[in-house]
Amino acid sequence: MSTKREPGQFDCFAKLADDEPYFVLRAKDPSAPALVELWAAERKAQFGDYPKLEEALTCASAMRVWKDGHPEAKPSAPAREDYKPRLALLATLAALDEEQFAVIAAAIDSTAAWLEKHGRLRLAEAEERTAQSAPRGSFRGEDTE
């Protein structure tokens, strides 16, 4: 596991290309542990088990322990009251076993495929109807005069 003082075996900073974007989740972020666990579950579903995943899960656990020991560490912005159920959902998803996660991932993939096929078709149909009903020259911001 990596810290600022002690980079771990899988620390990414030395491997980053000079222009490669990256994103850091800090332990003070209430969503961070569950998001790290979701990332690990998704990677395991994609690529199988490998050592970096164990480090990710260890880090998620350490984030919770650190946060509990540092009540003064607040997120950059307070969570909206209506967001708290989402945090519970993230924690629930992160706690799924591999088989449960695979079932939900398959359902999401299936839904995404359907939307890809049908959603874009419907969007194209709506755009066509709009183009047909618009006064000549007015489609896509063109002047009507």
VMD Tcl script that draws the C-alpha trace (Angstrom):
set ca {
  {0.00 0.00 0.00}
  {1.27 3.49 -0.82}
  {1.48 6.59 1.30}
  {3.02 9.96 0.48}
  {6.05 9.05 2.61}
  {6.35 5.41 1.54}
  {5.39 4.49 -2.04}
  {4.23 0.89 -2.24}
  {4.98 -1.91 -4.66}
  {2.21 -0.78 -7.02}
  {2.70 2.98 -6.68}
  {1.80 4.52 -10.03}
  {3.58 7.88 -9.91}
  {6.94 6.59 -11.18}
  {5.18 4.78 -14.04}
  {3.05 7.73 -15.22}
  {3.84 9.21 -18.61}
  {4.67 12.91 -18.37}
  {1.31 13.83 -19.93}
  {-0.79 10.96 -18.50}
  {-3.81 12.08 -16.47}
  {-4.49 10.43 -13.11}
  {-6.88 10.84 -10.20}
  {-6.24 10.38 -6.47}
  {-8.81 9.30 -3.88}
  {-7.92 10.33 -0.35}
  {-8.92 8.61 2.88}
  {-10.79 11.70 4.05}
  {-13.25 11.24 1.16}
  {-16.26 9.27 2.49}
  {-16.71 7.54 -0.89}
  {-13.07 6.51 -1.34}
  {-13.01 3.09 0.38}
  {-16.13 1.83 -1.40}
  {-14.94 3.17 -4.76}
  {-11.57 1.43 -4.34}
  {-13.40 -1.82 -3.49}
  {-15.64 -1.44 -6.54}
  {-12.58 -0.84 -8.71}
  {-10.97 -4.00 -7.33}
  {-14.13 -6.05 -7.92}
  {-14.43 -4.78 -11.49}
  {-10.75 -5.49 -12.24}
  {-11.10 -8.99 -10.77}
  {-14.14 -9.60 -13.01}
  {-12.17 -8.36 -16.03}
  {-8.74 -9.88 -15.43}
  {-8.97 -12.39 -12.59}
  {-7.18 -12.17 -9.29}
  {-3.75 -10.55 -9.09}
  {-1.64 -9.04 -6.26}
  {-2.53 -5.39 -6.89}
  {-6.16 -6.15 -6.04}
  {-5.23 -7.35 -2.56}
  {-3.28 -4.14 -2.06}
  {-6.32 -2.12 -3.18}
  {-8.56 -3.90 -0.65}
  {-5.95 -3.41 2.08}
  {-5.83 0.28 1.17}
  {-9.66 0.58 1.34}
  {-9.62 -0.95 4.80}
  {-6.74 1.31 5.89}
  {-8.68 4.34 4.58}
  {-11.57 3.49 6.89}
  {-9.25 3.00 9.88}
  {-7.45 6.28 9.13}
  {-10.74 8.18 8.71}
  {-12.04 6.79 12.02}
  {-8.84 7.93 13.74}
  {-8.96 11.41 12.17}
  {-12.44 12.82 12.76}
  {-11.06 16.30 12.05}
  {-10.34 15.29 8.42}
  {-13.32 16.55 6.47}
  {-14.02 16.14 2.77}
  {-13.36 19.16 0.57}
  {-17.09 19.83 0.46}
  {-19.88 18.53 2.70}
  {-22.05 15.79 1.24}
  {-25.55 16.83 0.29}
  {-28.18 15.24 2.49}
  {-29.74 13.48 -0.54}
  {-26.40 11.85 -1.36}
  {-26.15 9.72 1.79}
  {-28.25 6.88 0.29}
  {-25.74 6.70 -2.57}
  {-22.90 6.17 -0.11}
  {-24.86 3.25 1.35}
  {-25.38 1.85 -2.17}
  {-21.65 2.12 -2.90}
  {-20.86 0.26 0.30}
  {-23.42 -2.43 -0.57}
  {-22.01 -2.88 -4.08}
  {-18.49 -3.05 -2.73}
  {-19.50 -5.79 -0.28}
  {-20.91 -8.12 -2.94}
  {-19.17 -11.41 -3.45}
  {-17.68 -12.21 -6.86}
  {-20.75 -14.08 -8.14}
  {-23.19 -11.34 -7.06}
  {-20.97 -8.69 -8.60}
  {-20.81 -10.65 -11.86}
  {-24.62 -10.87 -12.02}
  {-25.00 -7.12 -11.52}
  {-22.19 -6.35 -13.99}
  {-23.89 -8.56 -16.60}
  {-27.19 -6.76 -16.06}
  {-25.48 -3.39 -16.47}
  {-23.71 -4.58 -19.63}
  {-26.98 -5.91 -21.04}
  {-28.76 -2.63 -20.30}
  {-25.92 -0.62 -21.83}
  {-26.01 -2.77 -24.98}
  {-29.78 -2.30 -25.29}
  {-29.45 1.46 -24.83}
  {-26.60 1.54 -27.33}
  {-28.74 -0.23 -29.90}
  {-32.16 1.28 -29.20}
  {-31.36 4.56 -27.52}
  {-29.27 5.84 -30.41}
  {-31.83 4.63 -32.89}
  {-34.53 6.59 -31.09}
  {-32.28 9.63 -30.88}
  {-31.66 9.47 -34.63}
  {-35.41 9.14 -35.25}
  {-36.11 12.16 -33.04}
  {-33.46 14.21 -34.82}
  {-34.94 13.22 -38.18}
  {-38.46 14.23 -37.05}
  {-37.10 17.54 -35.78}
  {-35.31 18.19 -39.07}
  {-38.46 17.37 -41.07}
  {-40.70 19.61 -38.98}
  {-38.33 22.57 -38.75}
  {-38.76 25.45 -41.20}
  {-36.32 25.22 -44.11}
  {-32.92 26.53 -43.10}
  {-33.67 26.57 -39.38}
  {-32.21 23.20 -38.42}
  {-28.97 23.22 -36.44}
  {-28.98 26.90 -35.75}
  {-29.09 28.10 -39.34}
  {-30.89 31.34 -40.10}
  {-34.44 31.00 -41.43}
  {-34.17 34.05 -43.63}
}
mol new
graphics top color blue
foreach p $ca { graphics top sphere $p radius 0.5 }
foreach p [lrange $ca 0 end-1] q [lrange $ca 1 end] { graphics top cylinder $p $q radius 0.2 }
display resetview
